[in-house]
Every structure is written in structure tokens, then in C-alpha cells.
Amino acid sequence: MNRSFTACIAAALLLCGCVTHEHVVDLTGNVLVDGPLMIQKGPPADKLLWEYRTAAAAMHTTNFAIAKVNLDDAITRLGGIYGTDKNAQKARSYFHEEREKNFIGEPYERVMAYYYRGILYWMDGELDNARACFRSGELEDSSSEGGQYAGDYALLDYLDGYATTKLGGDGSEALARAQKEVKFPAFPPYDPKANVLLFVDYGPAPRKYATGRYREELRFDVRPSPVVAAVVKLDDQTIPAGPYDDLGYQATTRGGRVMDHVLANKAVFKAGADALGQVGIVGGLIALDSRNQTSQEVGAGLLAAGIISEIISASTTPAADTRTWDNLPRFLSFAAIHLPTGQHQATVEFRDAAGRLLPNLTKTVTITVPDDQKDKVVFISDRSSTPETQ
């Protein structure tokens, strides 16, 4: 009986798996320093997360070459990660945390990788690749499971149609979708002659947190944004840059439907194993207290089974993955104008909900319009360095 009891306990311990070794890297707080370091030396499961963060930080400092390298690798990894990632399969098992899987991000995070890459392709004059990125972004926001969720990023559809128009095609269908989806100011009609494209973003990114008995419910904290609109002043023009898309809304919905992220199966399994364990232990101890040898043997078996169930319950980790691409914006905006060749001074002002200027965020940008008839693409964020020359 003792040997059997010992064997059961040993088997249960083997079910718990191996100890995970943490990668410890000293961080400086500067993403452009920390990102490359974490990509090289940090946990492999976090590589994509740090590529996202590094790309966004590079966009904010006009280090567009660095942004391209990181986004290209991230998008390549996204393309090959579904269904074949052993760590993701392991994380879906009962005995490994969700955060042990290779990070790919929630749909709104994956969309932003394609959105930023699309901007950079347009910046290089590759409108067909830019359009492909905007379309891929919409697909990331959609569900392939019976069409349960449909992508509803208004700006991505608008840019899809704009690129199509610039390429000599008919972008009216995409424009109609964008106008239907937009929840803020309506989009202006496409102007094929516009040669300066301004991509503007602002506000704090959504944050993730976990709730529930076992922290199995993934939730989003959409903080009030101090910035809700932008205005671009360029030569004698004043151009509103209202929020066409809201990542807070996108994080908490899919296709307009509220998301409920729950690792339900793991939580139910853990609770069941815990309950069985308690019943087994209590029942076993009572039976062991009997003077009847058969009852004692049964009690030993119940106790062993109860301890095994408790070990399994303790090893089941349904906690949600709260790793976050935390230097994203909340709002996305866009404007297109026509300017003559040469240098132009632009001022980008950010405003709060009452329309008041937030002077500490104002950006001054020198825009050089080329004479090669290519579009001049300018990216500006409330986190951008200033002054800038683009």
C-alpha cells in the first residue's frame, strides 16, 4: 500500500512539468535601447512583443529604417505562427500559462503592425504593398470562424480605397465601407491630386489586466485620453485631424460586438480538480481513521487520489496573458492635401475634449515635397520628437 501511495504521488509530480527558467535583462526605460536587447537576449516568447514596441518607438523618432526591419520580421512571424507554434499548443494545455506562448498580440495589436508597415510602404512609393498591408490589417480584425466577426477599421478601408484610386482603380466600394464604419467625422472624398499624406495618431494605448477567480478573464482598461483631436496648420490651411479609429473600441469589440475573453475550459478544469482533491483528502483521512483494514486501504487510495487532484489543480494555470504593446496610440487619423514642390512648415496641435490646446504636445514639422510626383508621406504622433524634418 505504501509503495502504491508513493508511486501515485511521484506520477502526479511528473505531471506538473519542468521548471521554467526566466530570462532576466536589465532595462533602461528607453525602448530603442531595451527593444533590441530584449529581442536578442530576452525570452524568445516575448520577441514579437519587443519588435512591436521597438517599431512604434522608431516611428515616433522618424527612425523608419528600424521600424521597417522590426515590422517585417514581426509580420513574417505572424504569417507562420498560427497552428504550428509548439509553445502556443503547450500554453493551450492545462499545465502551462497562457503567457508562455509566443506573443502575437490581440487582434487590435496585430492590425497595428500592418497599419504601420502600410504607412512605410506608402512612404517608399509602394502603393500596392501599402494597400496589401491595410487589407491584411482588416483580415486580422476579422474572424475566419464562420464569419463571426467582420473587420471594421474605418481608416484601413478608407486607405485601401485611396491607394486603389491612386493606382488608377475604383476605390468607391472601400470608401463606402469606410463611411459606414466611421463613428467620428465623415471621410472626405478621395483627391487623386493630393500629394501630401499626413498620418496622425495620439492618446494612450489600451492596457490589459486579468480578473476572475484564477485571473482567467482578460479585460481591457481604456483610459480617458487627454487628447481627442488634432489640427494641422500648413501654409494658409487649417486641416482637422479627427479620430477616425479608436483602438480602445477595437480592443474591446470585434465587428462591433463586445468581446468576452475567458479561458473557461482551464478555469473549469482547475476548479473541478480542486473540488475532487478536497473530497478525496477529507474522505481518505476519515477512512484511514477506521480500525477496519479494508477501510484503511480505501482511505489510503482516496487520500492519494485527493493529493494528486490537488497537485494537478495547483499546476493548472488558466491565467490570461496580459502582455501588452503598450506604446501604441488610442486614436488614428489621416489627412491628404495638395502642396507645391519645396519646403513647407507645418504645425500639429493636439486638443482635449473641450477643444483646448495642449501646448506641450504641439509639433513643428518641416515637410519637403519632392518634384518627382511621388506622394510625400508624413507620420506624426503626440509622442513624436520635435522639431522634425520629413
N, C-alpha and C positions, 0 to 999 in steps of 0.2 A: 504493500500500500504506500509506504514512504517513497519507494522508487518511482512508482507511478505518479505520485503527487509532485515529486521533484522534476520528473520529465515534462509534466504539463506546464509547470512554471517556466522551465527552460524554453519550451516551444513558444510560449507566449512572449517571452523576451525577444526571441528571434523575430517575431512578427513586427516588432517595433522599428526594425531597420537600423541603419547605421547612424552615427553621429555626424551632423553636418558641420563642416569647418568654415568659419566665417572669414571673408577677405576684409582685412582692416586697412584702410587707406586714409591718411591724414588729409583733410580737406581745408582749403583756404577761404571758401566762400565766393571765389571768382570762378564762374562756370567755365570760362575759356581756359582756365588753368586746371580746374578739377576735372572737367569733362574728359579731355584726352588722357589724363592719368587714370580715371576710373574705367575708361574704355579699354585701356591697356592692362591695368593691374587689378581692377575691381572684380566683383563677382560676375562671371560670364552671363548669368541670368539677367543682370542689370545693364548689359551693354547697349541694348537698343534704347533704353530709357536715357542713358547719358548721351547717346548720339542725338536723340531728340533735343535734349536740353542744350547741348553744345551748338546745334544748328540754330536754335532760336537765339541764343546769345550772340552768335556770329551775325545773324540778321540784324540784330539791334546795333551792332558796331560796324555795319557795312563790310564785314569780312565774308563776302559772298562766296568766295572760293572754299572757305572752311565749311560754310553751310552746305554747299553742294556735295562735298565729299561725305559728310555725315548723313545727309538725306538720301544720297544714292545708296549707301550701304544699308541704311535703315529700310528703305523701300525694297531693296533686293531681299533682305532678310524677311520682311513681311510677306513677300511673294512666295517664299519657300517654307514658311513656318507652320502653316495650317495642316493639321493632320499627321505630320511627320515628326514633330518635335517630341522627343522622348521625355524631356523634362515636363512638358505640358501634360503628357499622358500620365506621368508619375504624380503630378500635382492633382490630377483628377481622381487618383486613387484615394483611399481613406486615410493613409498614414503619412501624407506629405502636405505641407502647407501650400495654399494657392500661390503664395509669393515665391515658391521655389521654381515655378515655371519660368521660362524665358519671357521677359516682359515684352508685350506688344502694345499694350495700352487699350483703353476703352475706344469705342468707335470714334468719338469726337477727337481723340488724340491721334489716331491713325489718319483721320481725314486731314488734320493739320499738317502732317508730313507731306502729303500730296499737294496741299494748297501752297505751302511754302516752295516746294520744288516747282510747281507750276509758275509761280511768280518768277523764279530764277530762270526757267526756260524762256519765258517771255522776255526777260531782261536780255537774254542772249539772242533774241530774234527767232527762236524756235517755237513758233506759234502752234505747230501741230503737236509737239511734245507737251507744251503747256496745256493745250486742250485735253490731251490724253490724261494728264495728271488731274485736272479738275473733274473729269468724268470718273476716274478711278476713286477720287475722294467721295463722290456721291455713292459709288458702289460700296465703299467701306461703311457708309452710314445706312446701307440697305441690308435686308436680311434675305438670305437665299432659302430660308426655311418656309417654303410655301408663300413667299411674298408677305410675310407677317409685318415687316417694317419696310417703308419706302424712304429713300433719301430725301431730305427736304432742306438742304442748304441752298438758300435763295441765291447767294452770291456765286456759288460754284456753277449753278445753272446759267446765271447771267454771263459769267466769264466764258463758259462753254460756247454760248451763242455769240459772244463778242468776238472770240477767236475765230469762230466759223465765218462770221461776217467779214473779218479782216482777211481771211483766206479766200474770199470770193464766193462763199456759200450762203445759204439761207439760215440765219440764226433765229428766225422768228419763233420757232417751236420752243427753243430753250428760253427765249425771253418771256414767252407766255407762262412757262412753268415758273420762272423766277418771280414774275409779277404775282402769281397765285400764291407762292410760298412766303413772300416777304411780309414781315409783320411790322415793319418800320416804314420810312419814306419809300415811295414807289421809285422804281428804277427809271432813269431817263432812257429815251430811245437810243439805239446804237448810233454813234457818229463814226463812220469809217475813216474820216479825215483826222480824227483826234490822234495826236502823235505823242502826247504825254499822259502816261497812265500812273495814277497815284494809288498805291495800296497803303491803307492806314489801319492800324489796329491799336486798341487801348483797353484798359481795365484789367483787373486781376483774374487769373485763371480760376476755374472751379477747383476745389480741393476734395479729396476723398477721405472718408472715415468709415469705420465699421460699427455696427450695432448688433443687437441680438444676444441671446444667452451665450453663444460661443463666438461672438463677433463675426457671424457668418453673413450678415446683411451689409452689402456695400451701399453706402449713401454718398451724396454729394453736397458739399457746403458751397452754395453760390452766394458769395459775399456781395453786399451792396458796393457798387463801383463808384468811386469818386468822380470818374469820367464817364459821361454817357454820350458825348458827341464831340466832333472835331470840325474845325473850319479851316480851309486852306485859302490864304490870301496870296495871290500871284499876279504880278503886274497890276492891272486895274480890275482884276476879277476877284470875287469872293465866292468860294465854292463850298457849300455844306458837305460834310462827310459824315452823314448819319450812320448809325449801326444797322447794316443790312442783315447780319447774322449775329447771334448771341450764343457763345459756347456754353454758357450756363444753362440755357434752354436745351441745347443739343445734348449736353451731358446727362440731363435728367429725363430726356424723352428719346424715342425713336419713331420717326414718322409722325410726330405729334402726340404719340401715346406715352404715358408716364411709364418709366422703367422701374421694375422691382427686382434688384439684383440680390438673389438669395441662393446660397449654396445649400439648398434644402436637403438634398439627399445625405450629405455628410452630417448635417446637424441632427437629422432624424436618426441616423445610424449611431452617432455618438450618444444621444440621449437613450436609445434603446439598449446599447451595450452597458451604459452606466446603470440603468434600472435593473437589468438582468444580473449585473455584478453584485449590486446591493442585496438582491433577493437571494442569490447563491451564497453569499458570505453569511448573511443572517441565518438562513436555513441550515447551512453547514455547521455553524457554531452550535446551533440548538441541537442538531442531531449528534454531534460529537460529544455533547454533554450527557448523552444517554448511556446507560450501562449495557445496552444490547450491542453485541459486536457488529451485527449486520447494520444497525442504525449508525454505528460509528463509521463503518466503511462508506455508507451512503453519504453521511455528513462530510467525510473527507473529500469525496468526489464533488459534492456541491460546493464545498469551500474552494477547491481547486478551480472549478469552473467559474465561480464568482470572482476569484482573483484574476483569472485570465480575462474575463469580461471587463473588469476594471482597468487592467493594463491596456487592453485594446481600446477602451473608451478614452483613456488618457493619451493614447498615441494617435487618435483620430483628430485631425486638425482642420476644421472647416473654416477657419478664419479667412475673411475676404482679403484680397490683395489691394492694399491702399497706396501702393507706389504711384506717384503722380508726375506727369510732365508739368512741372509747377511754374515754368516761366512762359507759359502761353498767355495770350490776352483773353479777354472776355468777348469783346466786340470786334467785328470785321467790317471794314468799309472800303470804298473804292470811288474814284472819280477819274474821268477822262476828258482832256481838253486839247485844244489845238494851239500851239505856240510857234512862232517863227524860230528859225535857226539861231543859235547863240546861247548866251548865258542869261538866266532869269533867277531872280531872288524870290524865294517863297517863304512864307511864314505859316507854320501849322500851329493853330491854337486849340487847346483842349478845354472843354467846358463841362460843368457839373449839371445836375438835374434842373437847377434853376436858371441855367443859361449863363452862369457866371464864369468868367475867365479864370483858369488855373495857371497863373503866370509862370510858376516854377516848372511847368511841363512844356512851355512853348518851344518849338523847334524852328531853327532858321536853316534853310536848305538852299544851296546854290545848284540849280539844275542846268545842265548843259545839253541843249537839244542839238543832235548831230545833223549834218546836211546830207545824210545817206538815205533819208526817207524811212529809216527804221524807227519803231516806237521807242521813246525814252521811258523806261520803267523806273519808278521811284518807290522805295519802301520806307515807310515812316511809322514809328511806334512811339507811344508815350514813354517807352523805356530807351528809345534811341539816343545815342550820343549826339551832342550838338555843340557847335555847328557842324553841318555835314556838307559834303560836295558829292553830288551824284550825277 
